[in-house]
Amino acid sequence: MFELKTVLATSAGAFFAFLYFSRRKRHVVKESPPHPSWKAGENQPIPYPGRHVTLLPSELKSCYPLIISAYVPRPIALVSSKSAAGHVNVAPYSYTGAISHDPPAIVVSCCRKAGDVMKDTLANILDTKEFVVNIMSEWYAESANHTCGNFPPEVNEMDVAGLTPLPSKIISPPRVAESALNFECRLIHQYDMKNAQGKVTTTVVIGEIVAFHVHEGVLEMNGAGEGKPTVNFDALKPLSRLGGCTYGRTTAVFDLPRLDRA
Ligand SMILES: Cc1cc2nc3c(=O)[nH]c(=O)nc-3n(C[C@H](O)[C@H](O)[C@H](O)COP(=O)(O)O)c2cc1C
């Protein structure tokens, strides 16, 4: 009986997802590759006059503006966590990335604040070993961005920003309801980074994803085949971080085949 219910619910979900995706106006434009007539071995030079300028970190006042404008676009993890005392915290982090699928894992890098103070997110993760990565989408950009304020640890940024908590399934910190993707993570590795003066400036944390929550509006159950769900980026409207205070939208894409796959 339970199995029949599951089959019916899955079929209904798939049917509504099909209706949704087939009727929805496309947001992302599918384009041709930049050079459709390119042949293997043809040179593709930089389209600007000039040469590379070599910049040594030791000779710069700060690498910060350079690295955040150069290594782009970066995905953004809107991290929700909870302190040992039970205070909920949310903040965006773009020094982040998916680094493995087996085990499924995400890295987030938290810099120290002025005065060598740990950010609340990091302090909470090190204390409780748990956090949720919520993916930022266009429809809640302003409220998600608002959580980056330097609020005291006892302030719940979800309240301040107008975000809605949803209980997680396996861990204690809540998820963000406005996000179509929530990844419940358990801390599996941490690493302190030291600068040239030997001072710890940043801590890298790696979380193993112990539960994925994917909203039906973006989920494709058979995207890559049976048992291999995928996310529709057109529906997800993911945001990325560019330099300074600039966010990027994903509005145009093209496909290039992988040589190692049929
Ligand atoms: C889009 C965006 C990306 C950010 N990425 C990072 C990051 O990768 N690492 C970091 O330490 N701070 C990052 N910040 C700054 C933190 O969000 C900010 O310091 C925040 O106050 C930290 O909050 P918390 O103390 O509650 O963790 C980012 C801010 C924004 C708006």
The ligand as an SDF file (V2000), in Angstrom:
LIG
                    3D

 31 33  0  0  0  0  0  0  0  0999 V2000
   27.7280   37.6120   -1.8350 C   0  0  0  0  0  0  0  0  0  0  0  0
   28.6180   37.6160   -0.6410 C   0  0  0  0  0  0  0  0  0  0  0  0
   29.6030   36.6610   -0.5250 C   0  0  0  0  0  0  0  0  0  0  0  0
   30.4210   36.6070    0.6130 C   0  0  0  0  0  0  0  0  0  0  0  0
   31.3620   35.6450    0.6910 N   0  0  0  0  0  0  0  0  0  0  0  0
   32.1350   35.5400    1.7950 C   0  0  0  0  0  0  0  0  0  0  0  0
   33.0900   34.4970    1.9010 C   0  0  0  0  0  0  0  0  0  0  0  0
   33.2250   33.6410    1.0270 O   0  0  0  0  0  0  0  0  0  0  0  0
   33.8360   34.4320    3.0420 N   0  0  0  0  0  0  0  0  0  0  0  0
   33.6790   35.3110    4.0570 C   0  0  0  0  0  0  0  0  0  0  0  0
   34.3710   35.2140    5.0760 O   0  0  0  0  0  0  0  0  0  0  0  0
   32.7700   36.3180    3.9690 N   0  0  0  0  0  0  0  0  0  0  0  0
   31.9880   36.4370    2.8830 C   0  0  0  0  0  0  0  0  0  0  0  0
   31.0460   37.4320    2.7880 N   0  0  0  0  0  0  0  0  0  0  0  0
   30.8640   38.3370    3.9290 C   0  0  0  0  0  0  0  0  0  0  0  0
   29.9770   37.7140    5.0110 C   0  0  0  0  0  0  0  0  0  0  0  0
   28.7060   37.3690    4.4940 O   0  0  0  0  0  0  0  0  0  0  0  0
   29.7890   38.7410    6.1360 C   0  0  0  0  0  0  0  0  0  0  0  0
   31.0370   38.9580    6.7530 O   0  0  0  0  0  0  0  0  0  0  0  0
   28.7850   38.3260    7.1850 C   0  0  0  0  0  0  0  0  0  0  0  0
   28.5830   39.3870    8.0990 O   0  0  0  0  0  0  0  0  0  0  0  0
   29.2130   37.1040    7.9720 C   0  0  0  0  0  0  0  0  0  0  0  0
   28.1650   36.8130    8.8450 O   0  0  0  0  0  0  0  0  0  0  0  0
   28.2930   35.8440   10.0770 P   0  0  0  0  0  0  0  0  0  0  0  0
   29.2520   36.5120   11.0800 O   0  0  0  0  0  0  0  0  0  0  0  0
   26.8850   35.8170   10.5940 O   0  0  0  0  0  0  0  0  0  0  0  0
   28.7910   34.5480    9.6010 O   0  0  0  0  0  0  0  0  0  0  0  0
   30.2400   37.5440    1.6570 C   0  0  0  0  0  0  0  0  0  0  0  0
   29.2600   38.5360    1.5300 C   0  0  0  0  0  0  0  0  0  0  0  0
   28.4620   38.5670    0.3890 C   0  0  0  0  0  0  0  0  0  0  0  0
   27.4040   39.6290    0.2580 C   0  0  0  0  0  0  0  0  0  0  0  0
  1  2  1  0
  2  3  1  0
  2 30  2  0
  3  4  2  0
  4  5  1  0
  4 28  1  0
  5  6  2  0
  6  7  1  0
  6 13  1  0
  7  8  2  0
  7  9  1  0
  9 10  1  0
 10 11  2  0
 10 12  1  0
 12 13  2  0
 13 14  1  0
 14 15  1  0
 14 28  1  0
 15 16  1  0
 16 17  1  0
 16 18  1  0
 18 19  1  0
 18 20  1  0
 20 21  1  0
 20 22  1  0
 22 23  1  0
 23 24  1  0
 24 25  2  0
 24 26  1  0
 24 27  1  0
 28 29  2  0
 29 30  1  0
 30 31  1  0
M  END
$$$$
